[in-house]
Amino acid sequence: MIIRPDTEGDDEAIRQITEAAFAGQPYSSQTEARIIDRLRSEDALTLSLVAEEEGEIIGHIAFSPVTIAPFAVGWYGLGPVAVRPDRQGHGTGSALVRRGLDMLRKAGASGCVLAGDPAFYGRFGFRNEPALVYEGCAPQFFMALPLSGALVSGTVTYHPAFGAE
Ligand SMILES: CC(C)(COP(=O)(O)OP(=O)(O)OC[C@H]1O[C@@H](n2cnc3c(N)ncnc32)[C@H](O)[C@@H]1OP(=O)(O)O)[C@@H](O)C(=O)NCCC(=O)NCCS
């Protein structure tokens, strides 16, 4: 399995994997594939990595800029992340998260936030941070990981693509 930045022509596979992974999940808005498409078309897909196995894409992760008011720069939102249902539970999702964070860190990012399950994301160092407020999510599922420097406080806003319907 290799992890690489997406290239032209990967879009349809990313869409299919994202739709299949989120299908029927109670916490899903079923808009995740459209969010990725809109981030791409609005030049807000900071980092888009695919996991490839024997020439087939089996997973994908997206990172996009977030704003944290009153003032913080260099923070990104993780997600959506998806692994093809028949390949879940074999380390692909973790590898995508780790590689993405590593690349953000090397690029000088300040930190990363996400809305997700602490049982999964805690292993990468994400912690629930009450000082960071994201109105789209129950507080216990909103987490942050500083990548350089200190944790910041404030209100987090994702790219408008996350309001896609
Ligand atoms: C979440 C997801 C990307 C993880 O990818 P993966 O390749 O299955 O993950 P890994 O094999 O690296 O890690 C598996 C671990 O994650 C846990 N896990 C997988 N999906 C999880 C979920 N939705 N919530 C909490 N934990 C989850 C597994 O229980 C396992 O835990 P363990 O190592 O303690 O046994 C994948 O399961 C998926 O696509 N799920 C559907 C879409 C989704 O929920 N995306 C994330 C939204 S926040």
The ligand as a Gaussian input file, in Angstrom:
#p B3LYP/6-31G(d) Opt

LIG

0 1
 C      -12.635000       5.839000      10.041000
 C      -11.861000       5.110000       8.946000
 C      -11.335000       6.146000       7.940000
 C      -10.693000       4.379000       9.588000
 O       -9.977000       3.726000       8.568000
 P       -9.430000       2.231000       8.817000
 O       -8.504000       1.905000       7.720000
 O      -10.583000       1.340000       9.043000
 O       -8.652000       2.491000      10.200000
 P       -7.424000       1.698000      10.801000
 O       -7.416000       0.294000      10.297000
 O       -6.196000       2.487000      10.619000
 O       -7.787000       1.762000      12.340000
 C       -8.821000       0.942000      12.788000
 C       -9.211000       1.439000      14.148000
 O      -10.107000       2.525000      14.018000
 C      -11.317000       2.204000      14.660000
 N      -12.363000       2.822000      13.895000
 C      -12.632000       2.640000      12.605000
 N      -13.690000       3.411000      12.258000
 C      -14.056000       4.091000      13.353000
 C      -15.061000       5.033000      13.624000
 N      -15.929000       5.458000      12.695000
 N      -15.132000       5.522000      14.863000
 C      -14.271000       5.114000      15.802000
 N      -13.311000       4.222000      15.614000
 C      -13.200000       3.716000      14.383000
 C      -11.383000       0.713000      14.651000
 O      -12.205000       0.241000      15.685000
 C       -9.927000       0.353000      14.908000
 O       -9.633000       0.513000      16.267000
 P       -8.553000      -0.410000      17.001000
 O       -7.250000      -0.184000      16.280000
 O       -8.538000       0.124000      18.392000
 O       -9.057000      -1.793000      16.832000
 C      -12.752000       4.072000       8.199000
 O      -13.195000       3.115000       9.116000
 C      -13.935000       4.653000       7.464000
 O      -13.841000       4.996000       6.277000
 N      -15.093000       4.769000       8.159000
 C      -16.300000       5.315000       7.536000
 C      -16.154000       6.774000       7.264000
 C      -15.801000       7.548000       8.524000
 O      -16.376000       7.316000       9.575000
 N      -14.830000       8.498000       8.406000
 C      -14.368000       9.266000       9.550000
 C      -15.369000      10.240000      10.023000
 S      -14.761000      11.109000      11.443000

